[in-house]
Amino acid sequence: MGVGHPLPTEVVRAMMVLRAHSLALGHSGVREEVITLLLAMLNRGVHPVVPAQGSVGASGDLAPLAHMSLPLIGEGEAEYQGRVLPGGEALRAAGLAPLILESKEGVALINGTQAMTAIAALVVHDAQALCTVADIAGAMSLEALKGSLRPFDARVAALRPHPGAALVAENVRTLGADSPIHASHANCDKVQDAYFPALHSTGPRCQPRRPGPRA
């Protein structure tokens, strides 16, 4: 059995979605009613209490998935409308009825890796959001420092085999495309921004060049 603090609700919901998807592929030998109840629990906010520790990894998330599955048969515990209730009571409060599992359905419910996959998927989602925020923060910092977009030119990014760096450069160019500060660098003869911008004036880094007197 599992031990420790319960997994966050978003992880439990992701587990339920992934398990329902796997069963719905039609290769696990379960009745449609099992999948239907999983989805109904999701839609009505009945979330099994799943302890965070107990997965055996290489052999699958047997303990977490067992805790996730117990409320389907009226056992275990589930959170519903802010209260932790016995599994069967939580189902009844949501207008649902527990199942009596038939041949192979118990094994099908617990034999998988949906706990670790759920956590990994949510981490990837958060990482993608963080990458977006990082690009925005970088573009805003460049604007505040009156920096240039030239280092983010697509031709510069293409010199190295890093598609992520090319994507970041494209994002920064897009975010700064209409900046009057960057426009002021159009005819600039400087090759790079200063290393220590705080030591310089707060005016534009570079003004358009004017032709000087002829010799």
Buried (B, 14 or more C-beta within 10 A) or exposed (E): EBEEEBBBEEBBBBBBBBBBEBBBEEEBEBEEBBBBBBBBBBEBBBBBBBBBEBBEEEEBBBBBBBBBBBBBBBBBBBBBEEEEBBBBBBBBBBEBEBBEBEEEBBEBBBBBBBBBBBBEBBEEEEEEEEBEEEBEEBBEEBBEBBBBBBBBEEEEBEEEEEEEBBEBBBBBBEBBEEBEBBEBBEEBEEEEBEEEBEEEEEEEBBEEEEEEEEE
